[in-house]
Amino acid sequence: MATGYESELTRFLKELKARDPDIERRQREARALWWDRELDRDQLRRAQEARVPQRGYVYFTPEEA
């Protein structure tokens, strides 16, 4: 396989990063804002305990049978 090959996607990403060198920092900040969070185990437990069981098919009512 040729070692000089570079896909269109790789070239696009390199060009994007060259045009906007700050993009990776903003991506890391956004990830930290939305995904990298500590879980509140007590809140998660309470939400699971408060969950109401749902029927198998929510659009079907027994009267329609």
URKABEL-V91162 format. One line per field, one symbol per residue. phi: phi as a letter, one per 40 degrees, with the letter a starting at -180 (. if undefined). psi: psi as a letter, one per 20 degrees, with the letter a starting at -180 (. if undefined). burial: I if it has 16 or more other C-alpha atoms within 10 Angstrom, else O. A space follows every 10 residues. Layout:
phi->???
psi->???
burial->???
//
This chain:
phi->.ccccbcccc cdcccccccb cccccccccc cccbbcbccc cccccccccc cccbccbccb bdccc
psi->qpijpprhgg gghggghhhn iihhghgggg ghghgmqppn hgggghhhhi pppqrgoiip qhhi.
burial->OOOOOOOOOO OOOOOOOOOO OOOOOOOOOO OOOOOOOOOO OOOOOOOOOO OOOOOOOOOO OOOOO
//
